[in-house]
Amino acid sequence: MPLPLGLVAARRDLDRLADVSAVVREAIDAGLGNRDEAMAYAMAFGRGIDASTADEFVAMYVNDLTLDMGERGREAIERLLGFEPEFA
């Protein structure tokens, strides 16, 4: 089962929740849509890791599930927590 390293969470009663969500989505879309540039930037922090290994590593954690964990991701979180959290 996929398991996120982290989630962006916010209280539902925040006035600008839709704006926050849109900005986060735009940032993820920009990174995925400009993968070569994003990888070049990330390689500066790779501590000597080769480009092929870095690409493989990033692909494990930044992919379509980053945009939408879907039902499979929700099930993974439910299994981890042992209960069904309330998702927006």
C-alpha positions as CSV (number, residue, x, y, z in Angstrom):
1,M,0.0,0.0,0.0
2,P,1.3,3.5,-0.7
3,L,2.0,5.6,2.4
4,P,2.7,9.3,2.2
5,L,5.7,10.8,3.9
6,G,3.5,13.6,4.9
7,L,0.2,15.4,4.1
8,V,-0.7,19.0,3.9
9,A,-3.5,19.5,6.4
10,A,-5.5,22.5,7.4
11,R,-8.6,23.2,9.4
12,R,-11.7,23.3,7.3
13,D,-12.9,26.6,8.8
14,L,-10.0,28.6,7.5
15,D,-11.2,31.5,5.4
16,R,-8.8,30.9,2.5
17,L,-8.6,27.1,2.5
18,A,-9.4,26.9,-1.2
19,D,-6.6,29.4,-1.9
20,V,-4.1,27.4,0.1
21,S,-5.1,24.2,-1.6
22,A,-4.8,25.8,-5.0
23,V,-1.3,27.2,-4.3
24,V,0.0,23.8,-3.1
25,R,-1.5,22.1,-6.1
26,E,0.1,24.6,-8.4
27,A,3.5,24.1,-6.8
28,I,3.2,20.3,-7.2
29,D,2.0,20.7,-10.8
30,A,4.9,23.0,-11.5
31,G,7.5,20.5,-10.1
32,L,6.0,17.6,-12.0
33,G,5.6,19.6,-15.2
34,N,9.2,20.9,-15.1
35,R,10.8,17.7,-13.8
36,D,14.3,18.3,-15.4
37,E,14.6,21.8,-13.8
38,A,13.3,20.5,-10.5
39,M,15.7,17.6,-10.5
40,A,18.6,19.9,-11.4
41,Y,17.7,22.1,-8.4
42,A,17.3,19.0,-6.1
43,M,20.7,17.6,-7.1
44,A,22.3,20.5,-5.4
45,F,21.2,18.9,-2.1
46,G,21.9,15.3,-3.1
47,R,25.2,15.0,-1.3
48,G,27.0,13.4,-4.3
49,I,24.2,11.0,-5.3
50,D,24.2,10.3,-9.0
51,A,21.4,11.6,-11.3
52,S,20.0,8.2,-12.0
53,T,19.6,7.2,-8.4
54,A,18.2,10.6,-7.5
55,D,15.7,10.3,-10.3
56,E,14.6,6.9,-9.0
57,F,14.4,8.1,-5.4
58,V,12.3,11.2,-6.3
59,A,10.0,9.1,-8.5
60,M,9.1,6.9,-5.5
61,Y,7.9,10.0,-3.5
62,V,6.8,12.5,-6.1
63,N,4.3,11.1,-8.6
64,D,0.6,11.0,-9.4
65,L,-0.2,10.0,-5.8
66,T,1.3,13.3,-4.7
67,L,-1.5,15.1,-6.5
68,D,-4.3,12.7,-5.4
69,M,-3.7,9.8,-3.1
70,G,-7.0,8.3,-4.2
71,E,-8.9,5.5,-2.6
72,R,-5.7,3.4,-2.3
73,G,-3.9,6.1,-0.4
74,R,-6.9,6.6,1.9
75,E,-7.0,2.9,2.6
76,A,-3.3,2.9,3.4
77,I,-3.8,5.7,6.0
78,E,-6.8,3.9,7.5
79,R,-4.8,0.7,7.9
80,L,-1.9,2.6,9.5
81,L,-4.1,4.5,11.9
82,G,-6.5,1.6,12.6
83,F,-9.5,3.9,12.0
84,E,-11.1,5.8,9.2
85,P,-10.2,9.5,9.5
86,E,-12.4,12.2,8.0
87,F,-11.0,13.4,4.7
88,A,-12.0,16.6,2.8
